[in-house]
Amino acid sequence: MESNLNIKTIKVSDKGQIAIPQIIREKAGINRGDELIIIQTKGKILLEKSQKISNQMKDDFKDIISFSEKSLKDVWDNKEDEIWSTYLKN
């Protein structure tokens, strides 16, 4: 069984650049031109593909968006509020 853990040693250049080893890029699905997000917290650094973060955020907000749409539909479809449409026409 293949391990999910890969440990490699890399050096930081004078400009602060690093090269991500090929095996790690392949396993993470990182290709030339991909955008990455770098997160630093508590002395640790995390790199994620920006598309992956975007997809996760969409999933995180799915319930909120659905609830918001339902709430707005309830307001917009309120027959009692149609009096305002008549008022605004005058």
Secondary structure as a PSIPRED ss2 file (coil, helix, strand):
# PSIPRED VFORMAT (PSIPRED V4.0)

   1 M C   1.000  0.000  0.000
   2 E C   1.000  0.000  0.000
   3 S C   1.000  0.000  0.000
   4 N C   1.000  0.000  0.000
   5 L C   1.000  0.000  0.000
   6 N C   1.000  0.000  0.000
   7 I C   1.000  0.000  0.000
   8 K C   1.000  0.000  0.000
   9 T C   1.000  0.000  0.000
  10 I C   1.000  0.000  0.000
  11 K C   1.000  0.000  0.000
  12 V C   1.000  0.000  0.000
  13 S C   1.000  0.000  0.000
  14 D C   1.000  0.000  0.000
  15 K C   1.000  0.000  0.000
  16 G C   1.000  0.000  0.000
  17 Q C   1.000  0.000  0.000
  18 I C   1.000  0.000  0.000
  19 A C   1.000  0.000  0.000
  20 I C   1.000  0.000  0.000
  21 P C   1.000  0.000  0.000
  22 Q H   0.000  1.000  0.000
  23 I H   0.000  1.000  0.000
  24 I H   0.000  1.000  0.000
  25 R H   0.000  1.000  0.000
  26 E H   0.000  1.000  0.000
  27 K H   0.000  1.000  0.000
  28 A H   0.000  1.000  0.000
  29 G C   1.000  0.000  0.000
  30 I C   1.000  0.000  0.000
  31 N C   1.000  0.000  0.000
  32 R C   1.000  0.000  0.000
  33 G C   1.000  0.000  0.000
  34 D C   1.000  0.000  0.000
  35 E C   1.000  0.000  0.000
  36 L E   0.000  0.000  1.000
  37 I E   0.000  0.000  1.000
  38 I E   0.000  0.000  1.000
  39 I E   0.000  0.000  1.000
  40 Q E   0.000  0.000  1.000
  41 T E   0.000  0.000  1.000
  42 K C   1.000  0.000  0.000
  43 G C   1.000  0.000  0.000
  44 K E   0.000  0.000  1.000
  45 I E   0.000  0.000  1.000
  46 L E   0.000  0.000  1.000
  47 L E   0.000  0.000  1.000
  48 E E   0.000  0.000  1.000
  49 K E   0.000  0.000  1.000
  50 S H   0.000  1.000  0.000
  51 Q H   0.000  1.000  0.000
  52 K H   0.000  1.000  0.000
  53 I H   0.000  1.000  0.000
  54 S H   0.000  1.000  0.000
  55 N H   0.000  1.000  0.000
  56 Q H   0.000  1.000  0.000
  57 M H   0.000  1.000  0.000
  58 K H   0.000  1.000  0.000
  59 D H   0.000  1.000  0.000
  60 D H   0.000  1.000  0.000
  61 F H   0.000  1.000  0.000
  62 K H   0.000  1.000  0.000
  63 D H   0.000  1.000  0.000
  64 I H   0.000  1.000  0.000
  65 I H   0.000  1.000  0.000
  66 S H   0.000  1.000  0.000
  67 F H   0.000  1.000  0.000
  68 S H   0.000  1.000  0.000
  69 E H   0.000  1.000  0.000
  70 K H   0.000  1.000  0.000
  71 S H   0.000  1.000  0.000
  72 L H   0.000  1.000  0.000
  73 K H   0.000  1.000  0.000
  74 D H   0.000  1.000  0.000
  75 V H   0.000  1.000  0.000
  76 W H   0.000  1.000  0.000
  77 D C   1.000  0.000  0.000
  78 N C   1.000  0.000  0.000
  79 K H   0.000  1.000  0.000
  80 E H   0.000  1.000  0.000
  81 D H   0.000  1.000  0.000
  82 E H   0.000  1.000  0.000
  83 I H   0.000  1.000  0.000
  84 W H   0.000  1.000  0.000
  85 S H   0.000  1.000  0.000
  86 T H   0.000  1.000  0.000
  87 Y H   0.000  1.000  0.000
  88 L H   0.000  1.000  0.000
  89 K H   0.000  1.000  0.000
  90 N C   1.000  0.000  0.000
